[in-house]
């Protein structure tokens, strides 16, 4: 994420996509899923606390990324940060949903 944010917009060879907010959403959803996994598996933080921390990390990183882009000749955009935050929330929704499905599957009796 940092490498992509460090490229000044004037030196880009690929034009900006019309759907850049979707890319922000997907990028931060993946980021949030990875953070959620780290918090749950490596640190043992479970439930809503892990989801909330992952969302806060995603939201904070999105805001810092937008501020950083202003320092390297790119524009800062509140709408990008909103898409980043929505992606972090979406990522945790996906992560929690998958985790619940796996736990239910684990509790099911083995087929005979």
N, C-alpha and C positions, 0 to 999 in steps of 0.2 A: 504494500500500500504506500509506503514511504517513497519508494522509487518512482511510482507513477505520479505521485503528488509533487515530486521534485522536478519534473520536466516542465520547463516554462511553456506556456501555451503557444508562444511564437515559434518555438523550435519543433513543434509536432509535425510529423509528416502525414499522419492519419487524421482526417477531419473528425471533429467531435461528432459522436452519434447523436441523433435526435432524441434517443431514449437514455440519456446518461443517468437519469434518476433511477432507472431500473438496474443499471450496473451498480450504482451506489447501494441500492436495496440488497441485491444479491451478494455483493462483496461483504457488507456488514452482517448479513444473515449467516454467511459462512464463518466470519470472524466470531460471531456470538456463539455459534454451535461449538467451535473449537474452544472458546473460553469456558463454556458450560461444561464440556467434557473434562477440561483441565481441573476446574473447580470441584467437580464431583468425583473424578477418578483419582487425581493426584493429591488433592487437599482434603477430600472427604466431606466437603460442604454439600449438603443435600437440600432438596425441596425448593421452596420459594426463595430462600436466601441465595442459593446459587444462581437462580434465574435472574433475580434482581441485581446481583453483583455483575453478572455477564452483560445485562442491559446497560447498567451504569458505565461499565468499562467501554462498551461500544459507543454509547452516547458521548462520553468524554473524549475518546479517541477521534470520533467524527468531528467534534468541535475543534479540537487541537489541530486536526488535519486541515480544516478549513482556514484556520488562522495561519498555519504554516504556508499554505498555498499563496496567501497574500504576500508572503515574504520572498517568494521565488518567482514573482512575475505572473502569477495566475490569479484569477478572480476568486473571491470568496463568495459563497452563496448559501444563504440560510436554508434554501430549499434542498440543497445537497445534504446539509446537516439533518434536516427533517427526514430525508430518505435514508440516511445512515441510521438514525434512531429507529425508524420503522423497520429497517432490516434487522437490527439487533433484537427488537421485539419479536419479529417473525421467526428469526433463528431460534429463539428460546421456545417459542410455541411449537416449532417443529421438533426441537430436542426433547422437550417435556412429553410431547405426544408419542414420540418413538420410544422413549424410556418407559412410559406407562404400558405401551403395547408389549414391550419385551418382558416387563415384570409380570404382566398377566399371563403371557405365554409360559413363563417359567413356573408359575403356580399351577398351571394346568396339569392334570395327571397324564402320564405317558400313554400313548395309544397301545392297545393290546393286540 
